[in-house]
Amino acid sequence: METVKGKAYSKVNKKEKNRHFWKTFFSQKILYLMSLPFVLWVFVFNYLPVWGWTMAFQNFRPGRAFSEQEWVGLKHFIALLSDERFYLALRNTLAMSLLGLTIGFVVPIIFAVLLNEVRHSLFKRTVQTITYLPHFVSWVVVAGIVTKMLSTDGGIVNDLLLNFGFIDKPFQFMAEGTWFWGIVTAADLWKEMGWNAIIFLAAIAGLDSQLYEAAKVDGASRLRQMWHITLPGIRPTILVVLILNIGHLVSIGFEKQMLLGNSLVVDYSEVLELYALNYGIGLGQFSYGTAIGIFNSVVSIFLLFLANGIFKRYSNQSVM
């Protein structure tokens, strides 16, 4: 008897949930209609292209129908893992990613905390504007500026080093592979530092001002307030941004490397995405290029879930 009652209650509960769902859906139908274009955009440009991953398992030939393509299984992935250039590109990718993750992640936090301590509003707004603007400058322009500054013919960096006696003749920064990672990291930091600090400034603005007032009453210096109130207060934001950045360790783009690199530093400038572009588009090896792209995506997803799991377990912070 109790089993029958339980089943009847379950059915009633299910019907009630369905009724509640449709009631909520129709009450918010305008919101769903407004979000529909964005859902379609994500589906068309993010999910539909996944069908192209099938090329990695074929000897893809343009102009042939899908049914006419030759299936080769994991051939391209095996070739990828046997290619020395792949490991060189992976090394460069990880090196520049880790430099960006340490310097390019920590500096905006420090900048946001220090800028928050500025009490002169006009000066603060001026600094914010100046540091935000480089984000809107294209990498083509940034690469031109960096190249000109480091040029051996009238470059400001070489001129300063010569005038102060640090070097005897102009140094070819753009021809030295060992300098390339540092140049890219410095250029990226200059371009994105102010923009990346916005999210931390927003998090700081949301902190309770009474905490600072209480700290002042207790005689805490501004440095101690930053260390014991500001940084712990924005810790959740820092962890979320860090998790997302870890997920992009092997997907750093190729614009910076392609524009700042040259044939003399190719062993230091070629990253995985540039490696995929050179083979997939440059040499017409579409299947091989797709295999590189799949490797990038799978590793990025793995790193994202790994970082999310670690932080969720030890700090109770996550993005999923």
C-alpha positions as CSV (number, residue, x, y, z in Angstrom):
1,M,0.0,0.0,0.0
2,E,2.8,2.3,0.9
3,T,4.6,1.5,-2.4
4,V,1.5,2.5,-4.3
5,K,1.2,5.7,-2.4
6,G,4.9,6.5,-3.0
7,K,4.5,6.0,-6.8
8,A,1.3,8.1,-6.8
9,Y,3.1,10.9,-4.9
10,S,6.1,10.6,-7.3
11,K,3.9,11.1,-10.3
12,V,2.1,14.0,-8.8
13,N,5.4,15.6,-7.8
14,K,6.7,15.1,-11.3
15,K,3.6,16.7,-12.8
16,E,3.9,19.6,-10.4
17,K,7.6,20.1,-11.4
18,N,6.7,20.1,-15.1
19,R,3.8,22.5,-14.5
20,H,6.2,24.8,-12.6
21,F,8.8,24.6,-15.3
22,W,6.4,25.6,-18.1
23,K,4.9,28.3,-16.0
24,T,8.3,29.8,-15.3
25,F,9.3,29.4,-19.0
26,F,6.3,31.2,-20.4
27,S,6.5,33.9,-17.7
28,Q,10.1,34.6,-18.9
29,K,9.6,34.0,-22.6
30,I,10.8,37.5,-23.6
31,L,14.1,36.8,-21.9
32,Y,14.5,33.5,-23.7
33,L,13.7,35.2,-27.0
34,M,16.3,37.9,-26.3
35,S,18.9,35.2,-25.5
36,L,18.0,33.1,-28.6
37,P,20.4,35.0,-31.1
38,F,23.3,34.5,-28.7
39,V,22.5,30.8,-28.2
40,L,22.4,30.4,-32.0
41,W,25.7,32.3,-32.4
42,V,27.4,30.1,-29.9
43,F,26.0,27.0,-31.6
44,V,27.0,28.0,-35.1
45,F,30.5,29.4,-34.3
46,N,31.5,27.2,-31.3
47,Y,29.8,23.8,-31.6
48,L,29.1,23.3,-35.3
49,P,32.8,23.7,-36.2
50,V,33.6,20.7,-34.0
51,W,32.4,18.6,-36.9
52,G,35.6,19.6,-38.6
53,W,37.6,17.5,-36.1
54,T,36.8,14.5,-38.3
55,M,39.5,15.8,-40.6
56,A,42.2,14.8,-38.1
57,F,41.2,11.1,-38.7
58,Q,41.3,11.4,-42.5
59,N,43.7,12.2,-45.2
60,F,41.5,15.2,-46.0
61,R,41.5,16.3,-49.6
62,P,39.6,19.6,-50.5
63,G,37.0,19.1,-53.2
64,R,36.1,15.6,-52.3
65,A,32.8,14.6,-50.7
66,F,32.8,13.5,-47.1
67,S,32.2,9.9,-48.1
68,E,35.2,9.9,-50.5
69,Q,37.7,10.9,-47.8
70,E,40.3,8.3,-46.7
71,W,40.1,7.4,-43.0
72,V,43.4,6.9,-41.4
73,G,42.6,6.6,-37.7
74,L,45.3,8.0,-35.3
75,K,47.9,8.4,-38.0
76,H,48.2,12.1,-37.7
77,F,48.4,12.1,-33.9
78,I,51.2,9.5,-34.0
79,A,53.0,11.7,-36.5
80,L,52.5,14.7,-34.3
81,L,54.0,13.0,-31.3
82,S,56.9,11.9,-33.3
83,D,57.8,15.3,-34.7
84,E,60.6,17.2,-33.0
85,R,59.1,20.5,-34.2
86,F,56.0,19.7,-32.2
87,Y,58.0,19.4,-28.9
88,L,59.9,22.6,-29.7
89,A,56.6,24.4,-30.3
90,L,55.2,22.9,-27.1
91,R,58.3,24.1,-25.1
92,N,57.9,27.6,-26.5
93,T,54.2,27.7,-25.7
94,L,54.6,26.5,-22.1
95,A,57.5,28.9,-21.5
96,M,55.7,32.0,-22.7
97,S,52.4,30.8,-21.0
98,L,54.2,30.4,-17.7
99,L,55.9,33.7,-18.0
100,G,52.5,35.3,-18.7
101,L,50.8,33.4,-15.9
102,T,53.4,34.6,-13.3
103,I,54.3,38.1,-14.4
104,G,51.2,38.9,-16.5
105,F,48.9,37.7,-13.8
106,V,50.6,39.0,-10.6
107,V,51.4,42.5,-11.9
108,P,47.8,43.5,-12.6
109,I,46.8,42.4,-9.1
110,I,49.6,44.5,-7.5
111,F,48.7,47.4,-9.8
112,A,45.0,47.2,-8.9
113,V,45.8,47.1,-5.1
114,L,48.2,50.1,-5.3
115,L,45.9,52.1,-7.6
116,N,43.1,51.6,-5.1
117,E,45.2,53.3,-2.5
118,V,45.5,56.5,-4.6
119,R,43.3,59.2,-3.0
120,H,43.6,61.9,-5.6
121,S,40.6,61.0,-7.9
122,L,41.9,63.0,-11.0
123,F,45.3,61.3,-10.9
124,K,43.7,57.9,-10.3
125,R,41.3,58.3,-13.3
126,T,44.2,59.6,-15.5
127,V,46.4,56.6,-14.6
128,Q,43.5,54.2,-15.3
129,T,42.8,55.7,-18.7
130,I,46.5,55.7,-19.7
131,T,46.9,52.0,-18.7
132,Y,43.6,50.9,-20.3
133,L,44.3,52.4,-23.7
134,P,47.0,50.0,-24.9
135,H,44.5,47.2,-24.8
136,F,42.7,48.8,-27.8
137,V,45.8,49.0,-29.8
138,S,46.2,46.2,-32.3
139,W,49.1,43.8,-32.1
140,V,50.3,45.0,-35.5
141,V,50.8,48.5,-34.1
142,V,52.4,47.1,-30.9
143,A,54.8,44.9,-32.9
144,G,55.8,48.0,-34.9
145,I,56.4,50.0,-31.8
146,V,58.5,47.2,-30.1
147,T,60.5,46.6,-33.3
148,K,61.3,50.3,-33.6
149,M,62.2,50.7,-30.0
150,L,64.6,47.7,-30.1
151,S,66.0,48.6,-33.5
152,T,69.8,48.9,-34.0
153,D,69.2,52.0,-36.1
154,G,67.9,54.7,-33.9
155,G,66.1,52.4,-31.4
156,I,65.6,54.2,-28.1
157,V,66.7,51.1,-26.1
158,N,70.0,50.8,-27.9
159,D,70.6,54.5,-27.8
160,L,70.1,54.6,-24.0
161,L,72.3,51.5,-23.4
162,L,75.0,53.1,-25.6
163,N,74.8,56.5,-23.9
164,F,75.1,55.0,-20.5
165,G,78.0,52.8,-21.5
166,F,76.3,49.4,-20.9
167,I,77.2,48.2,-24.5
168,D,79.8,49.2,-27.1
169,K,77.7,48.7,-30.2
170,P,74.0,48.3,-30.9
171,F,72.6,45.0,-29.8
172,Q,70.3,43.0,-32.1
173,F,67.5,42.1,-29.7
174,M,65.1,40.9,-32.4
175,A,67.7,38.5,-33.8
176,E,68.5,36.8,-30.5
177,G,66.2,33.9,-29.7
178,T,67.0,33.9,-26.0
179,W,65.5,37.4,-25.7
180,F,62.3,36.6,-27.6
181,W,60.3,35.2,-24.7
182,G,61.1,38.2,-22.5
183,I,60.2,40.7,-25.3
184,V,56.8,39.0,-25.9
185,T,56.1,38.9,-22.2
186,A,57.0,42.6,-21.7
187,A,55.0,43.7,-24.7
188,D,52.0,41.7,-23.6
189,L,52.3,43.1,-20.0
190,W,52.4,46.7,-21.3
191,K,49.3,46.1,-23.6
192,E,47.1,44.2,-21.1
193,M,48.1,45.2,-17.6
194,G,45.6,48.0,-17.2
195,W,42.8,46.0,-18.8
196,N,43.4,42.9,-16.7
197,A,43.4,45.0,-13.6
198,I,39.8,46.1,-14.1
199,I,38.3,42.9,-12.7
200,F,40.4,43.2,-9.6
201,L,39.6,46.9,-9.1
202,A,35.9,46.0,-9.4
203,A,36.3,43.3,-6.7
204,I,38.1,45.8,-4.4
205,A,35.3,48.3,-4.9
206,G,32.9,45.7,-3.6
207,L,34.7,45.3,-0.2
208,D,33.1,46.6,2.9
209,S,34.5,50.0,3.8
210,Q,33.8,49.4,7.5
211,L,36.6,46.9,7.5
212,Y,39.1,49.6,6.6
213,E,37.6,52.0,9.1
214,A,38.0,49.4,11.9
215,A,41.6,48.7,10.8
216,K,42.4,52.4,11.0
217,V,40.9,52.6,14.5
218,D,43.2,49.6,15.5
219,G,46.2,51.5,14.2
220,A,46.8,49.4,11.1
221,S,49.0,51.0,8.4
222,R,47.9,51.1,4.8
223,L,50.3,48.3,4.0
224,R,48.7,46.1,6.6
225,Q,45.3,47.0,5.3
226,M,46.3,45.9,1.9
227,W,47.7,42.7,3.2
228,H,45.0,41.7,5.7
229,I,41.9,43.2,4.1
230,T,42.3,43.9,0.4
231,L,44.1,40.8,-0.8
232,P,42.0,38.3,1.3
233,G,38.9,40.2,0.2
234,I,39.6,39.7,-3.5
235,R,41.0,36.1,-3.1
236,P,37.9,34.5,-4.7
237,T,38.3,36.7,-7.8
238,I,42.0,36.0,-8.0
239,L,41.4,32.2,-7.8
240,V,38.7,32.2,-10.5
241,V,40.9,34.3,-12.9
242,L,43.8,32.0,-12.1
243,I,41.8,28.9,-12.9
244,L,40.7,30.3,-16.3
245,N,44.3,31.4,-17.1
246,I,45.6,27.9,-16.3
247,G,43.0,26.5,-18.8
248,H,44.7,28.6,-21.5
249,L,48.2,27.6,-20.9
250,V,48.6,25.9,-24.3
251,S,46.2,28.2,-26.2
252,I,48.0,31.6,-26.1
253,G,47.2,32.6,-29.7
254,F,49.9,33.3,-32.4
255,E,49.5,37.0,-33.3
256,K,52.3,38.2,-31.0
257,Q,54.7,35.5,-32.0
258,M,54.0,35.8,-35.7
259,L,54.4,39.6,-35.7
260,L,57.4,39.9,-33.5
261,G,59.2,36.7,-34.7
262,N,61.4,36.2,-37.7
263,S,63.4,33.4,-39.3
264,L,66.3,34.1,-36.9
265,V,64.3,33.3,-33.8
266,V,61.9,30.7,-35.2
267,D,63.1,28.1,-32.7
268,Y,61.9,30.3,-29.9
269,S,58.9,32.0,-31.5
270,E,56.9,29.1,-33.0
271,V,54.1,28.1,-30.6
272,L,51.5,25.4,-31.1
273,E,48.9,27.5,-32.8
274,L,51.5,29.0,-35.1
275,Y,52.8,25.5,-35.8
276,A,49.3,24.4,-36.7
277,L,48.9,27.5,-39.0
278,N,52.2,26.8,-40.8
279,Y,51.3,23.2,-41.4
280,G,47.6,23.3,-41.8
281,I,47.3,26.4,-44.0
282,G,50.9,27.1,-45.1
283,L,51.7,23.6,-46.3
284,G,48.1,22.5,-47.0
285,Q,48.2,19.6,-44.4
286,F,44.7,20.2,-43.1
287,S,44.4,16.9,-41.3
288,Y,47.7,17.4,-39.5
289,G,46.8,21.0,-38.5
290,T,43.4,19.8,-37.2
291,A,45.2,17.1,-35.1
292,I,47.3,19.9,-33.5
293,G,44.2,21.9,-32.8
294,I,42.5,18.9,-31.1
295,F,45.6,18.4,-29.0
296,N,45.4,22.1,-27.9
297,S,41.7,21.8,-27.0
298,V,41.9,18.5,-25.1
299,V,44.9,19.7,-23.1
300,S,43.2,23.0,-22.3
301,I,40.0,21.3,-21.1
302,F,42.1,18.9,-19.0
303,L,44.0,21.7,-17.4
304,L,40.8,23.7,-16.7
305,F,39.1,20.7,-15.0
306,L,42.4,19.9,-13.1
307,A,42.9,23.4,-11.8
308,N,39.2,23.7,-11.0
309,G,39.2,20.4,-9.0
310,I,42.4,21.3,-7.1
311,F,41.1,24.7,-6.0
312,K,37.6,23.4,-5.3
313,R,39.1,20.7,-3.0
314,Y,41.6,22.9,-1.1
315,S,40.1,26.4,-1.2
316,N,36.4,25.7,-1.9
317,Q,36.6,28.0,-5.0
318,S,35.7,26.9,-8.5
319,V,34.3,28.1,-11.8
320,M,32.1,25.0,-12.4
